[in-house]
Amino acid sequence: MLPLRLAVGAIFFAHGSQKLLGWFGGLGLTGTIRTYRDGLEIPAFFTLIATFAEFFGGIFITLGFLTRISALLLSAVMLVAIFKIHWVHGFFLNWFSMPLKGHGVEYSLSLLGACLTLAAAGPKRPSLDHWLYRRKNNAPAKKISPADDKKEECRKSWLKFRKVIQFINVRNCGNKI
């Protein structure tokens, strides 16, 4: 999940910083609110939510902090982008920047899929979520490979089997004829 988190986090951080701070050629917060209100008829409140979700959600997903919540918020932002902005332009991106033709749903749909994947699977390791959970529960690090999990499962089964055998031996030794 780390490569997916880094890519999705970088994309949303970049777009969020355009909207919030005016970086990377963006309009900044006041310009974004004006554009969304006048051109797209999206209220300022929802523009703020989308802007903060993209900016902080991008940072949080990159770090693996509050990953599922951030991914769900960003999924909602992508659904709005798909149906409110890109749907009328069809499926494909406007590769040749033809005038008066916007981008289709292709890019937003792929980001929606990535966010839903992160929301369903969680951040995995390495992530702040994983580190904080381990620290809170004083749990040791989970085994990395499936083979280690199988070995642990076999060891536990063997220990249960030994206990059953010991119990049977104790009962039989106590009842000598």
Buried (B, 14 or more C-beta within 10 A) or exposed (E): BEEBBEBBBBBBBBBBBBBBEBBEEBBBBEEBBBBBBEEEEBEBEBBBBBBBBBBBBBBBBBBBBBBBEBBBBBBBBBBBBBEEBBEEBBEEBBEEEEEEEEBBBBBBBEBBEBBBBBBEEBBBBEBBBBBEEBEEEEEEEEEEEEEEEEEEEEEEEEEEEEEEEEEEEEEEEEEEE
